[in-house]
Amino acid sequence: MRRGAGRAGTGRAEQGRDDKKLRHRLPNPSPSGSRERRAGAGCFCRCNRRRSSKWSCRLVTLVHGLLVTFLSGYVLFLDGPWPLSHAGSPNTPLQIHVLSLTLGYFIFDLGWCLYFQTEGDLMLLHHTLSICGMILVLGLGKSATEVNAVVFVSEITNPLLQTRWFLREMGSYHTFLGKVVDFLFVLLFLVLRIAGGAWIMYGMVTSPEPNWLLKAGGLAMYVVSLGFMVEICRFVRRKMWKKTPSPDTRSLQE
């Protein structure tokens, strides 16, 4: 038994040395490839092995946008209370669930943006303000009513933004469907996020109930939304004045 165990141990040691030699012969993966594999450990990455981890991250963002838009819209219009008349009211259990879900997503997405450096300062500021605002509301135990309304007007355009990205990846962006998605995104952004957001901010600032720090954060969030609006207006101007490229030129631009 001892001789057999010794032979088995020797065999495992030799196999370990052979594996080390084989690993030394193989080319080292690139840093970007190792990053992609580390980030692709989630469920969507396992289901989409042939796609990049960015594809899976966009799927997570799309699912979150659809789910949170539905839940926050239900709280806003059906479950209540109405944010313009009950700003600063105590948090309801459903509001707490919606904000906790949204907070978890924003923490994930902020980590993604910082790790891969995919977004600019404006988006990083938006995520940071959103995280701080939701943590403050959950800690205070009130004002989730108006923050839930802000989540609704902010996230309702997110599924359209992700759809636009997927259309571009699949080569279907320069179609009628792509134009419809762009039109709906710009329309909902201006009507709900800018006009509706200004209405919510007015109700929050004029009400004596919300915390002053939350009011300041809400105003900062609205300024960030105005910054996004400037970028969207530039995009619309380019779309209106830019001539439709030929198929050859279009393929080079993409």
Steps between C-alpha positions, in 0.01 A plus 500: 500500500782744581684423175175543305427830672855613427465411132166686487654808664794489260260473206304803617819699546618411149160591358517836682842570348369409155204736546736782599713437190188501284381830650839656434476397135156653452476872412398731784152652467475871442400724793178600324409138444553415866285796597224380274508153651498628857205726426315226312432280800132584520196319377466695175865438416452125540192511278677715236844343482552620142426860594718750684446584864379844389211328323409323825530823698264671256254213546512554876437871445209428265333257740548740791360791299185309404443360850563822691295707254203270553537488881565872550213584262269276700606668825466847347159468332322218687649418839581859599529735666519781242843669525382856433259499794679258737868590464695390804247235602616177670632225275263217410624137478462495121692825464779355713519191277511709182773732630703208639489328160598820323778569750650155445501552124660845522778369724565222248499738203723755672752225571482393135555857377795556732663165422469514122504881474212500253320820605580867541492723803135594452380140523725429798358805677147385419563155648670641810216742571241227443673261742540767770139614461354150531721415799387824669131430435522141623691615807256780586195281444316770305488685166500178293182632334670776305821301443293216354342752261848617396599137440197453274562806279872414484480128427215502249742602222763243599348201310490711182864597546601136539286397201683760294835345602385146414370616162836655425684183603276287276535736203134605506535853634479677162146376441149627563500325838816685600339833410190415706715409801697826472181705468331338801816534710534874430127561548474314833821658626381855435139449613553280808856546620528874431142631528375235745824515697467878537146451634620245756793720603267797551274294726798370697669837548184689598388234750627549858515124571797369294850524646704798375783270393257301288374822341856601410569156356178513298597835350846364417340199329282731292807701395658170387183426299537841333856402410369182338241712317777713349670185368169372360434833325843478339418147387168615349672786321756264349224262390305783335790664319703194417442341160413133487830314441543247226520129597878496452553815708258374763692176544823695548339728762371204700 
